[in-house]
Amino acid sequence: MPRRPVRPNSELVERVLRLLEDAGVPWSPRWLAIDGGDEVVSWIDGVAAGSGADVDLDALARMVRELHDLTATLGPGLLAGSECVIHDDLQPRNVIVRDGHPVGLIDWEQARPGRRIEDVADLCWSFVEPTPGSDPAERGRRWRDVVDAYDLGDDSRPALVPTALARMVVCIDDIERHAAAGSTRHQVLADRGDHLGIRAMLDWTTAHREQLHHAILF
């Protein structure tokens, strides 16, 4: 069974995973125990989308919407004025798929109260990467497909591109700062050049933000 050290948000993660289990959600790991200072959760069979597997993004967006809708009921004591609990690390490595269909969200160590659009923006830039040389109109249309599948409100859509840019900056900073502080996991990402790849995507998105924005809204 997967194990991770207890963290400051472990109580929140337990509440969220138990809520998802009570709701009959099939794609969430089950909270099992705290054992010897570790969180223990159930295993989800499949492969990580980060391994190169295709992902049904419409189904994944609906999965994330279900997470947000369910956790929006947790109340102000846990949400601290936020809309819902967000996964906060929606990268291909944290999505388990079988034959392209998403069947699990894993690695909840960054879960926190937040805004729905933060996770939606991560789905866009992480799964439809804005790589240099891409067609801005094509990328924008595909981002809109994700937004439509999630059914993000019209009033939130103008913030999608700015939020994606901000999330990329956070991700770059996270890798660089934690690697410098001695995190083995983040050093692996830095050695692989993940932060440099994200910085290239950040620069491209900044240069084409108006075209992306137009494709998402119109």
Backbone bond lengths (Angstrom), bond angles and torsions (degrees), N, CA, C in turn:
res aa  C-N    CA-C-N  psi(-1)  N-CA   C-N-CA  omega(-1)  CA-C   N-CA-C  phi
1 M - - - 1.456 - - 1.534 110.27 -
2 P 1.333 117.60 140.50 1.475 119.84 178.63 1.524 111.45 -60.77
3 R 1.328 115.02 139.07 1.457 121.36 179.52 1.521 108.86 -132.70
4 R 1.330 115.88 141.84 1.463 121.84 174.02 1.515 108.13 -142.00
5 P 1.335 117.01 148.39 1.470 118.80 177.88 1.524 111.17 -59.62
6 V 1.318 115.26 145.49 1.461 120.62 175.04 1.528 108.80 -58.63
7 R 1.343 115.87 138.14 1.459 121.61 -176.34 1.526 109.32 -128.49
8 P 1.332 116.98 171.69 1.473 118.65 -179.76 1.526 113.68 -58.00
9 N 1.348 117.14 -28.27 1.463 118.38 -178.65 1.524 113.09 -96.90
10 S 1.333 118.20 13.48 1.468 120.39 -175.96 1.524 112.19 -60.85
11 E 1.325 117.14 -38.21 1.463 119.60 178.97 1.530 110.48 -62.55
12 L 1.336 116.52 -42.27 1.459 120.36 178.26 1.516 110.63 -64.31
13 V 1.332 117.61 -44.14 1.462 120.98 179.92 1.525 110.42 -60.37
14 E 1.327 116.69 -42.43 1.470 119.29 178.08 1.530 110.57 -60.23
15 R 1.323 117.23 -45.03 1.458 120.52 179.96 1.528 110.94 -61.01
16 V 1.331 115.94 -43.47 1.458 120.20 -178.68 1.527 110.97 -65.68
17 L 1.327 117.63 -48.27 1.464 120.32 -177.38 1.521 111.25 -65.73
18 R 1.317 117.48 -36.01 1.473 119.72 176.79 1.530 110.66 -68.99
19 L 1.325 116.84 -37.57 1.465 120.52 176.43 1.525 110.58 -62.08
20 L 1.327 116.92 -45.18 1.457 120.92 179.93 1.529 111.10 -64.64
21 E 1.329 116.81 -38.62 1.466 119.92 177.05 1.529 110.69 -64.51
22 D 1.322 116.81 -45.21 1.468 120.41 179.48 1.522 111.67 -60.97
23 A 1.340 115.86 -31.28 1.466 120.51 179.37 1.527 112.32 -81.06
24 G 1.333 117.06 -3.96 1.461 120.87 179.24 1.510 114.42 78.43
25 V 1.332 116.81 19.07 1.462 120.75 -179.92 1.528 109.50 -67.06
26 P 1.336 118.64 126.04 1.466 120.27 -176.66 1.522 114.77 -85.28
27 W 1.332 117.65 -13.97 1.463 120.71 -170.78 1.524 113.33 -97.81
28 S 1.301 118.03 4.64 1.458 121.79 -178.29 1.521 110.50 -102.97
29 P 1.341 117.80 137.70 1.465 118.04 170.45 1.526 109.84 -63.76
30 R 1.313 117.05 151.19 1.454 121.62 179.08 1.525 109.66 -92.38
31 W 1.311 114.79 135.01 1.463 120.30 175.68 1.519 107.95 -73.24
32 L 1.350 116.76 125.59 1.457 120.49 -177.25 1.521 113.03 -107.15
33 A 1.337 117.04 -47.31 1.464 117.57 -174.24 1.522 110.74 -175.07
34 I 1.336 114.09 166.43 1.469 122.09 160.52 1.517 105.53 -102.87
35 D 1.315 116.98 121.91 1.466 120.80 -174.48 1.523 109.12 -134.16
36 G 1.326 115.92 112.92 1.462 119.76 177.18 1.510 113.74 59.70
37 G 1.324 117.52 34.20 1.450 120.77 179.95 1.512 114.58 85.14
38 D 1.335 117.04 6.86 1.468 121.88 178.34 1.523 110.81 -115.06
39 E 1.341 115.77 144.53 1.456 120.32 164.54 1.525 108.26 -76.34
40 V 1.315 116.88 139.29 1.461 120.96 176.19 1.525 107.89 -124.19
41 V 1.343 116.12 123.85 1.466 121.44 179.11 1.522 108.79 -127.19
42 S 1.322 115.79 167.09 1.463 120.47 -178.47 1.531 111.28 -76.59
43 W 1.312 114.18 160.41 1.460 122.45 -179.96 1.526 109.52 -90.30
44 I 1.346 117.39 141.66 1.460 122.44 174.37 1.521 108.05 -113.29
45 D 1.327 116.88 119.50 1.465 121.29 -179.07 1.523 110.83 -71.56
46 G 1.328 115.15 143.53 1.461 121.97 178.78 1.516 109.10 142.35
47 V 1.321 116.06 -166.36 1.460 121.23 178.51 1.522 108.59 -123.95
48 A 1.316 115.73 151.19 1.459 120.22 177.44 1.519 109.46 -71.60
49 A 1.330 115.43 137.17 1.463 119.10 178.20 1.522 110.77 -60.00
50 G 1.331 117.58 -24.32 1.449 121.80 178.34 1.513 113.34 -64.71
51 S 1.332 116.73 -13.08 1.459 120.09 178.97 1.530 111.97 -78.44
52 G 1.331 116.63 -0.04 1.453 120.45 179.33 1.514 113.09 106.54
53 A 1.328 116.65 -0.80 1.465 120.14 179.54 1.528 110.52 -68.04
54 D 1.325 115.95 144.20 1.458 120.15 174.06 1.517 109.51 -69.81
55 V 1.331 115.64 153.19 1.460 120.82 -178.44 1.525 109.43 -130.08
56 D 1.320 116.67 133.18 1.457 122.05 171.72 1.526 106.98 -75.23
57 L 1.344 116.53 98.58 1.458 120.38 -173.37 1.525 112.37 -70.86
58 D 1.330 117.45 -29.39 1.466 118.61 175.98 1.523 110.03 -61.93
59 A 1.335 116.62 -45.78 1.460 120.45 179.57 1.524 111.08 -65.40
60 L 1.332 116.54 -38.56 1.460 119.70 179.48 1.527 111.00 -65.85
61 A 1.329 116.61 -41.81 1.465 119.77 178.46 1.522 111.04 -62.24
62 R 1.332 117.52 -39.69 1.467 120.40 177.87 1.527 111.25 -66.91
63 M 1.333 116.87 -34.00 1.454 121.41 176.27 1.526 110.52 -62.05
64 V 1.332 115.78 -46.15 1.463 120.44 -179.87 1.526 110.13 -65.83
65 R 1.324 117.13 -37.65 1.468 119.99 176.51 1.536 110.44 -60.82
66 E 1.330 116.51 -40.36 1.467 119.87 179.32 1.529 110.64 -64.04
67 L 1.335 116.73 -41.59 1.462 120.48 175.68 1.520 110.55 -56.84
68 H 1.309 116.87 -48.79 1.463 120.62 -176.84 1.527 111.49 -66.01
69 D 1.326 117.05 -43.16 1.457 119.54 -177.82 1.530 111.33 -64.65
70 L 1.323 116.75 -40.66 1.457 119.74 -179.15 1.525 111.61 -69.20
71 T 1.328 116.79 -43.22 1.470 118.75 -176.40 1.521 112.05 -77.12
72 A 1.326 117.94 -14.87 1.469 119.86 175.23 1.521 111.60 -64.12
73 T 1.340 116.73 -14.15 1.466 121.54 -179.16 1.530 112.60 -89.21
74 L 1.318 118.11 -0.39 1.461 119.98 -173.20 1.526 113.62 -70.55
75 G 1.311 117.30 -22.11 1.454 119.75 174.93 1.513 113.15 96.54
76 P 1.345 115.74 162.38 1.470 121.07 -173.04 1.520 113.93 -64.56
77 G 1.319 117.60 -25.71 1.460 119.01 -179.27 1.516 113.13 -61.46
78 L 1.335 116.07 -36.54 1.468 120.57 178.87 1.518 112.57 -97.05
79 L 1.311 117.25 -32.22 1.464 120.05 -175.35 1.522 113.02 -82.64
80 A 1.304 117.36 -17.94 1.470 121.14 175.65 1.527 112.73 51.93
81 G 1.329 115.72 42.32 1.457 119.83 177.93 1.515 115.14 84.31
82 S 1.339 118.02 -0.20 1.467 121.27 179.31 1.528 110.77 -87.42
83 E 1.328 115.76 170.69 1.465 120.74 -176.93 1.527 112.59 -73.75
84 C 1.326 116.20 -36.93 1.458 120.65 -171.00 1.528 107.24 -170.38
85 V 1.330 116.77 -175.51 1.461 120.80 169.29 1.524 107.76 -95.28
86 I 1.320 116.31 131.36 1.464 121.07 177.27 1.526 109.44 -107.49
87 H 1.331 115.19 152.42 1.466 120.35 178.01 1.523 109.89 -69.25
88 D 1.325 117.38 -41.66 1.461 125.28 172.65 1.532 114.02 73.89
89 D 1.326 118.13 7.05 1.466 119.35 177.27 1.530 109.08 -151.17
90 L 1.325 115.47 51.45 1.466 120.16 -176.80 1.525 109.68 -81.84
91 Q 1.313 113.77 80.84 1.449 123.38 176.08 1.524 108.26 -113.12
92 P 1.327 118.69 156.10 1.469 119.95 -179.31 1.523 113.81 -53.23
93 R 1.318 118.17 -33.33 1.463 119.95 -179.22 1.521 112.80 -65.37
94 N 1.334 117.24 -17.47 1.460 120.81 -176.43 1.526 113.02 -105.37
95 V 1.327 116.16 11.77 1.469 121.37 176.91 1.527 108.43 -117.58
96 I 1.327 116.70 122.48 1.458 122.01 179.01 1.523 108.62 -94.55
97 V 1.333 115.62 132.44 1.461 120.55 -178.26 1.529 110.11 -127.20
98 R 1.333 114.28 155.98 1.466 122.62 168.75 1.517 106.89 -132.38
99 D 1.324 116.04 120.62 1.465 121.38 -177.82 1.529 111.50 51.60
100 G 1.330 116.19 39.31 1.446 121.56 176.70 1.514 115.10 84.72
101 H 1.323 117.12 -10.65 1.467 119.45 -179.00 1.521 109.75 -93.66
102 P 1.336 117.80 127.26 1.468 119.19 179.81 1.526 111.05 -68.82
103 V 1.328 115.55 130.11 1.474 120.60 -178.40 1.517 112.17 -124.11
104 G 1.331 118.00 -3.62 1.458 118.40 -179.20 1.512 113.42 -164.53
105 L 1.333 114.89 144.47 1.461 122.72 167.88 1.519 107.18 -109.14
106 I 1.321 117.09 126.93 1.460 120.82 -177.49 1.532 109.76 -123.63
107 D 1.331 115.07 175.96 1.471 122.98 177.75 1.527 111.35 58.44
108 W 1.324 114.55 76.60 1.459 122.23 -175.99 1.524 112.19 -93.88
109 E 1.319 118.14 18.23 1.462 120.43 -171.48 1.522 113.90 -67.21
110 Q 1.340 117.64 -17.76 1.465 119.89 178.34 1.532 112.93 -103.61
111 A 1.324 117.95 2.11 1.464 120.95 -177.22 1.529 110.32 -55.34
112 R 1.339 115.26 138.81 1.462 120.37 -176.21 1.518 109.46 -163.33
113 P 1.327 117.91 163.79 1.458 119.60 170.34 1.532 109.74 -63.37
114 G 1.320 116.05 141.23 1.463 118.44 -178.47 1.511 111.58 -170.46
115 R 1.342 114.36 -162.03 1.464 121.76 -179.04 1.531 109.26 -105.29
116 R 1.311 115.48 139.72 1.457 120.57 -179.52 1.538 111.83 -51.47
117 I 1.325 116.26 -42.48 1.456 120.36 -173.01 1.529 112.29 -64.26
118 E 1.338 117.76 -21.17 1.461 119.64 177.71 1.526 110.75 -64.12
119 D 1.338 117.49 -46.94 1.465 120.49 176.76 1.520 111.39 -68.12
120 V 1.331 117.29 -38.60 1.472 120.07 -179.88 1.529 110.15 -63.01
121 A 1.325 116.42 -42.33 1.468 119.93 178.12 1.522 110.95 -62.28
122 D 1.330 117.11 -39.34 1.470 120.04 177.78 1.522 111.25 -63.64
123 L 1.337 117.00 -39.45 1.462 119.31 176.45 1.522 110.52 -58.40
124 C 1.330 116.38 -41.32 1.469 120.12 -178.00 1.518 111.77 -65.20
125 W 1.327 117.44 -59.79 1.464 117.59 -171.61 1.522 112.99 -77.04
126 S 1.341 118.07 -22.80 1.470 120.01 -178.96 1.522 112.71 -83.54
127 F 1.345 117.32 -30.74 1.464 120.23 -175.92 1.525 112.63 -106.93
128 V 1.327 117.45 -19.93 1.469 121.92 171.32 1.523 105.01 -124.04
129 E 1.312 115.90 78.99 1.453 120.92 -168.35 1.529 112.13 -65.90
130 P 1.329 116.43 132.50 1.468 120.99 177.78 1.522 110.83 -83.42
131 T 1.309 115.85 65.52 1.459 120.50 -174.06 1.518 111.44 -76.64
132 P 1.336 117.35 146.57 1.467 120.61 176.87 1.525 111.10 -53.00
133 G 1.330 115.65 134.88 1.456 120.91 -177.17 1.512 113.68 95.80
134 S 1.340 116.99 -8.72 1.463 120.22 178.32 1.523 110.66 -69.08
135 D 1.322 115.82 159.55 1.460 122.43 173.11 1.523 108.17 -84.49
136 P 1.329 118.84 114.46 1.468 120.10 -176.40 1.527 113.59 -57.60
137 A 1.332 117.61 -38.61 1.463 120.29 -179.68 1.524 110.59 -65.99
138 E 1.344 116.32 -40.93 1.467 120.24 179.53 1.513 111.17 -66.57
139 R 1.351 116.84 -43.37 1.466 119.91 178.32 1.533 110.10 -64.17
140 G 1.317 116.39 -41.61 1.453 119.86 179.52 1.520 112.28 -62.13
141 R 1.339 116.75 -41.84 1.469 120.18 178.38 1.532 110.75 -62.62
142 R 1.331 115.69 -40.76 1.463 118.32 -179.32 1.522 111.45 -70.85
143 W 1.324 117.52 -34.81 1.463 119.44 172.88 1.522 109.82 -63.39
144 R 1.321 116.84 -39.56 1.460 118.88 178.36 1.530 110.93 -63.77
145 D 1.325 117.63 -36.40 1.459 120.24 176.88 1.532 110.73 -58.73
146 V 1.338 116.49 -41.31 1.468 120.33 178.12 1.526 110.21 -64.58
147 V 1.330 115.48 -45.36 1.464 121.07 -179.81 1.528 110.76 -62.03
148 D 1.335 116.73 -40.95 1.464 120.88 178.62 1.530 110.85 -66.11
149 A 1.334 116.86 -42.66 1.469 119.66 -179.70 1.525 110.94 -63.36
150 Y 1.325 116.24 -37.16 1.468 120.12 176.07 1.521 110.50 -72.41
151 D 1.322 117.46 -25.69 1.469 124.76 -175.31 1.524 110.84 66.56
152 L 1.338 114.69 48.97 1.455 120.35 176.50 1.520 109.71 -67.76
153 G 1.319 117.09 137.91 1.454 121.17 -177.65 1.516 112.72 -62.30
154 D 1.327 115.76 148.40 1.467 120.93 -178.56 1.525 111.96 -58.58
155 D 1.327 116.79 -32.74 1.459 119.87 -177.83 1.518 112.20 -71.15
156 S 1.335 117.23 -19.82 1.469 120.89 -179.32 1.528 112.82 -93.44
157 R 1.304 117.67 -19.74 1.468 120.51 -172.62 1.527 114.63 -62.35
158 P 1.346 119.85 -35.44 1.470 118.35 177.90 1.527 113.38 -60.47
159 A 1.324 117.29 -20.15 1.464 120.38 -178.77 1.523 112.77 -89.48
160 L 1.330 118.18 -0.67 1.462 120.10 -173.81 1.524 112.54 -62.65
161 V 1.328 117.64 -52.97 1.472 120.00 -177.09 1.532 111.11 -65.24
162 P 1.351 120.41 -47.44 1.466 118.99 176.34 1.528 113.07 -57.91
163 T 1.329 116.43 -36.30 1.463 119.01 179.02 1.518 110.75 -68.97
164 A 1.333 117.28 -40.73 1.469 119.92 177.44 1.524 110.69 -60.42
165 L 1.323 116.97 -42.06 1.469 120.45 177.85 1.526 110.99 -61.73
166 A 1.319 116.36 -44.63 1.465 120.30 -179.77 1.521 110.98 -64.52
167 R 1.332 117.09 -38.11 1.468 120.47 -179.55 1.524 110.94 -67.95
168 M 1.324 118.07 -36.38 1.460 120.09 176.10 1.523 111.12 -63.31
169 V 1.324 116.39 -42.32 1.466 120.28 177.96 1.526 110.30 -59.90
170 V 1.328 116.80 -44.14 1.464 121.21 178.93 1.528 110.92 -60.63
171 C 1.324 116.23 -42.44 1.458 120.77 -178.17 1.528 111.26 -65.61
172 I 1.324 117.03 -43.16 1.471 121.16 177.40 1.524 110.19 -60.77
173 D 1.323 116.22 -48.17 1.461 121.22 -179.42 1.523 110.96 -61.75
174 D 1.333 116.44 -40.16 1.466 121.36 -179.13 1.522 110.63 -60.42
175 I 1.327 116.92 -46.55 1.465 120.80 -179.94 1.528 110.41 -64.07
176 E 1.327 117.20 -49.46 1.460 120.56 -174.91 1.531 111.30 -66.68
177 R 1.329 116.86 -43.87 1.466 120.65 -175.40 1.525 111.50 -68.85
178 H 1.330 116.39 -45.27 1.463 119.07 -177.74 1.526 111.93 -72.53
179 A 1.327 117.19 -34.04 1.471 119.91 175.68 1.521 110.06 -63.47
180 A 1.343 116.24 -42.05 1.467 120.04 178.58 1.524 112.07 -65.72
181 A 1.339 116.06 -26.89 1.469 120.31 -179.42 1.525 112.11 -86.46
182 G 1.347 117.25 -0.78 1.458 119.71 174.47 1.511 115.90 102.27
183 S 1.337 117.96 9.45 1.467 120.41 178.41 1.522 110.14 -69.97
184 T 1.328 116.71 119.78 1.466 120.71 179.98 1.519 111.32 -62.68
185 R 1.343 116.33 -42.93 1.468 120.26 -178.66 1.525 110.99 -61.85
186 H 1.322 117.02 -43.38 1.460 119.64 -178.90 1.532 111.76 -74.17
187 Q 1.321 116.50 -28.14 1.460 119.19 176.51 1.520 110.80 -66.55
188 V 1.339 115.97 -36.40 1.465 119.56 175.68 1.527 110.11 -60.83
189 L 1.334 116.53 -43.41 1.466 120.45 178.67 1.529 111.27 -64.02
190 A 1.340 115.56 -41.03 1.461 119.74 179.61 1.528 111.26 -66.61
191 D 1.337 116.39 -43.59 1.458 120.23 179.11 1.526 111.37 -61.85
192 R 1.330 115.30 -31.57 1.461 120.45 179.36 1.525 111.79 -78.54
193 G 1.323 116.24 -13.50 1.454 121.01 178.41 1.518 114.38 84.41
194 D 1.349 116.87 20.49 1.460 119.60 -177.65 1.529 111.56 -59.53
195 H 1.330 116.66 -41.12 1.463 119.27 -177.85 1.528 111.64 -65.51
196 L 1.340 116.58 -31.47 1.465 119.76 178.45 1.531 110.55 -71.41
197 G 1.331 116.04 -38.69 1.456 119.41 176.78 1.519 111.92 -64.21
198 I 1.332 116.13 -41.06 1.466 119.72 178.92 1.531 110.23 -67.61
199 R 1.329 117.01 -36.87 1.462 119.38 178.34 1.536 110.83 -63.52
200 A 1.330 117.20 -37.40 1.465 120.09 176.64 1.525 110.42 -64.91
201 M 1.333 116.64 -39.62 1.467 120.03 177.16 1.526 110.85 -66.82
202 L 1.327 116.25 -37.70 1.463 120.74 177.37 1.525 110.67 -61.11
203 D 1.323 116.63 -46.22 1.466 120.78 -179.73 1.527 110.92 -63.11
204 W 1.330 117.12 -42.30 1.468 120.67 -179.78 1.526 110.66 -65.33
205 T 1.327 116.11 -44.13 1.471 120.01 -179.28 1.523 110.54 -64.26
206 T 1.327 116.89 -39.65 1.461 120.49 177.36 1.523 110.91 -60.87
207 A 1.315 116.22 -41.30 1.465 120.42 -178.73 1.521 112.45 -69.42
208 H 1.331 117.58 -27.84 1.469 121.29 -174.06 1.522 111.83 -116.96
209 R 1.320 117.40 21.85 1.465 119.95 -173.07 1.526 112.28 -61.86
210 E 1.324 119.05 -36.20 1.458 120.28 -178.24 1.527 111.56 -68.80
211 Q 1.338 116.98 -38.69 1.465 119.46 177.77 1.524 111.21 -67.29
212 L 1.329 116.31 -40.39 1.462 119.86 176.82 1.525 110.31 -63.30
213 H 1.306 115.82 -45.49 1.457 121.77 -179.35 1.530 110.86 -58.81
214 H 1.325 116.65 -43.87 1.461 121.12 -179.36 1.531 110.24 -65.04
215 A 1.330 117.81 -42.52 1.469 120.69 -179.07 1.528 110.87 -64.68
216 I 1.319 117.54 -34.91 1.467 120.52 -178.74 1.526 111.05 -73.70
217 L 1.312 117.37 -36.49 1.471 120.56 -174.49 1.526 113.49 -90.33
218 F 1.331 116.67 -30.40 1.461 119.14 -171.97 1.531 112.56 -123.62
